Amino acid sequence: MCIRLLNIENISEENIEDALNICSCNRSFAPKNDPILEEGRKLKRQWLLEMLEKHGPCMKIAYLDGKAVAQILFYPEEAMPYIHNPREDAIYFKCIFNNSPKTRGKGVGNALMKSLIEESQQGLDCLGGRPSQFIVTKPFPHEGDLPLADFYGKHGFIQGHQEMFLETKGKYVPMKIPDLSPLPEDRGRTIVTYSADCEWGYYFAMAAPDLIRSKHPNHPVEVFNIWREPEKYKKRGGGWMLIAAGILVNARVPENPFIFWVDREAFLRNVEEAMRK
């Protein structure tokens, strides 16, 4: 029997590149050397460095036999400038990702979840050593065998108000998510937002407008980073990207925007349908 060594480490300046390589490799969406993806990696690298300086480590990396294979990303809600009324000592668990089918089923994801939950109960560096009151997350479409909602459920997460949650040291407090409130000037144009914590969010924010302009060259599109320009997001309700994709077309979220990742033609049809409404 082969015994494999699994270690979990907090992100640091020394292993940031490991984190970027985990999320960027072996994806069908774009080659690793794609220039848009590389720019997204630069933005994420800078975001991680800023978070380390301001809050401490907000990611854990799993190493299997010395090789970085998976990561889990999380941070305090109070660090998120684009949401209304962040909850005190609540942790937003953004995502977990294992970059290779060969390392799935080895307990890597379970080890990352266990590490986050245990530190949330005992004290997290990104909360100044305090335990979190609860962890919240919003599962999204993914590549893998087990639906994320089911995987999170295995670790005690249950459904709350438009999110899943796990109580750690306190009682869960539902977030009051404002309704989508497009601006009058959003009619007849497209708004695309992205979060600097994900290189693929930036990739979508650049590639989706290019796709739209390929068929509608005169259609106006505005793109902004919700960490840098949070007020643009908040004045439109500040909740719609947390429960959908970061795109508004003609002042509405198009049908199934996540289909962009698997079927660009279907995504464009959905965008054009929103344009006509």
Protein Blocks (a to p, Z undefined) as FASTA:
>chain_A
ZZdddddddddfklmmmmmmmmmgopakbcfklmklmmmmmmmmmmmmmmmmmnopabdc
ddeehiafbdcddddfklmmkbghiaehiacdfbdcdfbfklgonlmmmmmmmmmmmmmm
nopfklnopacfbdcddddddedjbdfklmmmmnopacdehiacddfklccddddddddd
ddfklgopacddddfkbmklmmmmmmmmmmmmmmmmmbccddddfklmmmlmmmnnopmm
mmmccddeehiacehkllmmmomklmmmmmmmmmmZZ
